[in-house]
Amino acid sequence: MSIPALTPSLLHPEERKPTLVLGPSLGTGSLALWGPAVPYLKDHFQLIAWDLPGHGESAPSTEEFTMAELAAGVITMIEALQADGIVAQGNRLFYAGVSIGGAIALQLANDFPGTFTGLSAICSAAKIGTPEGWAERAELVAKAGTPVVLTGSSERWFAPGFIEANPVVSTDLLHNLQDADRFSYAHACGALAGYDMRVGLPGMKDPILAIAGAHDVVCPPSDAGFIAEHAPNARVAVIETVAHLAPAEDPQATAALLVEFFDSITQEQTA
């Protein structure tokens, strides 16, 4: 086990605004997932996204890692950006991630409380799937490669009719999955197999927004509701138009919820 090295992508460089760190879903690159939402977020934040090992810009992982180590990798990445002056020291930090990236939001709130002014877990949960299911998928992909899960992922990722109406966005995301390093994908599956933050939710004091997709069969709205019920400063919102990849499926609605939530926290803290 080791802390993976994560490569950030500067999606919008505005240094004078608060920094919003954007996390990926398993099988996707940050640009394809969050790119559609950038026009709706860029007037409010400096936007920095990170990729999972072996996805997008990040190098493949050479050994297994845990969700706690992945969260530590996010912190290491941010500290490096601060040291390089890309993120200004003392800049207000926010975080939003999808699926495994959303699970990392909870891991960060648990392991690094107070680092972020607010966090959002999008299309995610305090526990995703079962250890057995993730172990089976990790073994399958390590042997056969990520194309073996393309059909199943396309069915789970998007709301009905989205692929037909948005062929460019959906194709880019599915190409991300096809191009992902199979062993790194398997390592991420292994991390999810050991992930369960349900008992930690009551101790998370950071403001958290759990956003669910009404059509999400992977992390249904009840999972977001569970987060809001058990974390003391958590809220829930449901986007009726999306399934599992909200920032790509309905970027305007996703961005509006994030801007409203993070602005409300800032106003409360400065009042």
C-alpha positions in Angstrom: 0.0 0.0 0.0 1.2 3.5 -0.7 0.0 7.1 -1.3 -0.6 7.4 -5.1 0.8 10.3 -7.0 -2.0 12.3 -8.6 -1.7 14.7 -11.5 -3.8 17.9 -11.3 -5.4 19.7 -14.2 -5.9 23.5 -14.0 -9.3 23.9 -15.6 -9.6 27.6 -14.8 -6.6 29.5 -13.4 -8.3 32.5 -11.6 -6.1 32.8 -8.5 -8.1 35.6 -6.8 -11.1 33.4 -6.3 -11.6 30.4 -3.9 -10.1 27.1 -5.1 -12.5 24.3 -6.0 -10.9 20.9 -6.2 -12.8 18.5 -8.5 -12.7 14.7 -8.1 -13.3 12.0 -10.7 -15.6 9.0 -11.1 -14.0 5.6 -11.6 -13.2 5.2 -15.3 -13.3 8.8 -16.2 -10.8 11.6 -16.8 -11.4 14.9 -15.1 -11.6 17.0 -18.3 -14.3 14.9 -19.9 -16.3 14.7 -16.6 -16.0 18.2 -15.4 -15.3 20.1 -18.6 -19.0 20.7 -19.4 -19.5 22.3 -16.0 -16.5 24.7 -16.3 -18.5 27.5 -18.0 -20.9 27.5 -15.1 -18.2 27.4 -12.3 -15.4 29.5 -13.7 -16.8 32.9 -12.6 -16.8 31.7 -9.0 -13.7 29.5 -8.5 -10.2 28.7 -9.5 -10.8 25.1 -10.8 -8.4 22.3 -10.2 -9.3 18.7 -11.0 -7.4 15.5 -10.3 -7.3 12.2 -12.0 -7.2 8.7 -10.5 -4.0 6.7 -11.1 -3.9 5.4 -14.7 -6.7 7.7 -15.7 -6.5 11.0 -17.6 -3.2 12.8 -16.8 -2.2 10.7 -13.8 0.4 8.0 -14.1 -0.6 4.3 -13.5 -0.3 3.1 -9.9 2.3 0.4 -9.3 0.8 -1.0 -6.1 -2.6 -1.1 -4.3 -3.8 1.8 -2.3 -6.6 2.5 0.2 -9.2 5.3 0.1 -7.4 6.9 3.0 -4.2 6.9 1.0 -6.0 8.3 -2.0 -7.3 11.1 0.1 -3.8 11.7 1.4 -2.7 11.9 -2.2 -5.2 14.7 -2.8 -3.8 16.6 0.1 -0.2 16.1 -1.1 -1.2 17.4 -4.5 -2.8 20.5 -3.1 0.2 21.2 -0.9 2.5 20.9 -3.9 0.3 23.4 -5.8 0.5 25.8 -2.8 4.3 25.4 -2.7 4.5 26.2 -6.4 2.3 29.3 -6.0 -0.5 27.9 -8.2 -2.9 27.8 -5.3 -2.4 30.9 -3.1 -1.5 30.2 0.5 -4.6 30.9 2.7 -6.9 30.6 -0.3 -10.3 29.2 0.7 -10.6 25.6 -0.4 -13.7 23.7 -1.5 -14.0 20.2 -2.8 -16.5 18.4 -5.0 -16.1 14.8 -6.4 -18.2 12.2 -8.2 -18.7 8.6 -7.2 -15.2 7.5 -5.9 -14.3 11.2 -6.0 -17.4 11.9 -3.9 -16.4 9.1 -1.5 -13.1 10.9 -1.2 -15.0 14.0 -0.1 -16.2 12.0 2.9 -12.7 10.5 3.5 -11.2 14.1 3.5 -13.8 15.3 5.9 -13.0 12.4 8.2 -9.2 12.4 7.9 -8.4 16.1 7.3 -11.2 18.0 9.1 -11.2 21.8 8.5 -8.9 21.6 5.4 -11.9 22.4 3.2 -14.4 25.1 3.9 -17.1 22.8 2.3 -17.3 19.6 0.4 -19.7 17.9 -1.9 -20.2 14.2 -2.5 -21.9 13.8 -5.9 -23.6 10.6 -7.0 -21.7 8.9 -4.2 -22.3 7.2 -0.8 -20.7 6.4 2.5 -20.4 2.8 1.2 -20.6 1.9 -2.4 -21.4 -1.7 -3.5 -19.9 -4.7 -1.7 -16.4 -5.9 -1.1 -17.1 -9.1 -3.0 -18.5 -7.2 -6.0 -15.4 -4.9 -6.2 -13.0 -7.8 -5.8 -14.7 -9.6 -8.7 -14.6 -6.5 -10.9 -10.9 -5.8 -10.0 -10.0 -9.4 -11.0 -12.0 -9.2 -14.2 -10.6 -5.9 -15.4 -7.0 -6.8 -14.4 -7.3 -9.9 -16.6 -9.4 -8.6 -19.5 -8.9 -4.8 -19.5 -11.4 -2.0 -19.1 -13.3 -2.6 -22.4 -14.9 -5.6 -20.6 -17.0 -3.2 -18.4 -17.9 -0.7 -21.2 -21.4 -1.9 -21.8 -22.3 -2.1 -18.1 -20.8 1.3 -17.4 -22.7 2.9 -20.2 -25.9 1.6 -18.9 -25.2 2.8 -15.3 -23.6 6.1 -16.0 -26.2 7.9 -18.0 -29.9 8.8 -17.6 -32.3 7.4 -20.3 -31.8 9.1 -23.7 -28.6 10.9 -22.7 -26.2 9.0 -25.0 -28.5 9.6 -28.0 -28.9 13.3 -27.2 -25.3 13.9 -26.3 -23.1 11.6 -28.4 -19.9 13.7 -28.0 -19.9 14.0 -24.2 -20.9 10.3 -23.7 -18.4 9.1 -26.2 -15.6 11.1 -24.6 -16.4 9.6 -21.2 -16.6 6.0 -22.6 -13.2 6.5 -24.3 -11.8 7.5 -21.0 -12.9 4.2 -19.6 -11.5 2.3 -22.5 -8.2 4.0 -22.3 -7.8 3.7 -18.5 -4.9 1.5 -17.2 -6.5 -1.8 -16.2 -4.3 -2.4 -13.2 -4.9 1.1 -11.8 -8.6 0.6 -12.3 -8.3 -2.7 -10.4 -6.4 -0.9 -7.6 -9.2 1.7 -7.4 -11.8 -1.2 -7.2 -9.7 -2.6 -4.3 -9.8 0.7 -2.5 -13.6 0.8 -2.8 -13.8 -2.7 -1.5 -12.4 -1.6 1.8 -14.3 1.7 1.9 -17.0 2.2 4.5 -17.5 5.6 6.1 -20.9 5.1 7.6 -19.8 5.0 11.2 -17.6 8.1 10.6 -20.4 10.3 9.4 -21.6 11.6 12.8 -18.0 12.9 13.6 -17.7 14.9 10.3 -18.1 18.6 11.2 -17.3 20.1 7.8 -20.3 21.3 5.8 -21.2 18.6 3.2 -23.6 18.7 0.3 -24.7 15.2 -0.9 -26.0 15.5 -4.5 -27.8 12.5 -6.0 -29.1 11.7 -9.5 -32.7 10.7 -9.6 -31.8 8.0 -12.2 -28.7 6.7 -10.4 -28.8 3.0 -9.8 -25.2 2.8 -8.4 -25.7 5.4 -5.7 -29.4 6.2 -5.5 -30.8 9.2 -3.7 -31.3 7.2 -0.5 -27.5 7.1 -0.2 -27.3 10.9 -0.3 -30.1 11.0 2.2 -28.2 8.7 4.5 -25.2 11.1 4.4 -27.4 14.1 5.2 -29.2 12.2 8.0 -26.0 11.2 9.8 -23.4 13.9 9.2 -24.3 16.9 11.4 -23.6 19.7 8.8 -24.7 17.8 5.7 -27.5 18.7 3.2 -29.0 16.7 0.3 -30.1 17.7 -3.2 -31.5 15.6 -6.0 -31.0 16.4 -9.7 -34.0 14.9 -11.6 -32.3 14.8 -15.0 -29.2 12.7 -14.3 -27.9 9.3 -13.3 -24.4 8.7 -12.1 -22.2 11.4 -13.8 -24.0 14.6 -12.9 -21.4 17.3 -13.9 -21.4 15.9 -17.5 -25.1 15.1 -17.8 -26.5 18.3 -16.4 -23.6 20.7 -15.8 -25.7 23.7 -15.3 -27.8 22.2 -12.5 -24.8 20.6 -10.8 -22.8 23.9 -10.9 -25.8 25.9 -9.6 -26.1 23.6 -6.6 -22.4 23.8 -5.8 -22.2 27.6 -6.2 -25.3 28.1 -4.0 -24.0 25.8 -1.3 -20.4 27.1 -1.2 -21.6 30.7 -1.3 -24.0 30.1 1.6 -21.1 28.7 3.7 -18.9 31.6 2.9 -21.7 34.1 3.9 -22.3 32.3 7.1 -18.7 32.3 8.1 -18.2 36.0 7.2 -21.4 37.3 8.7 
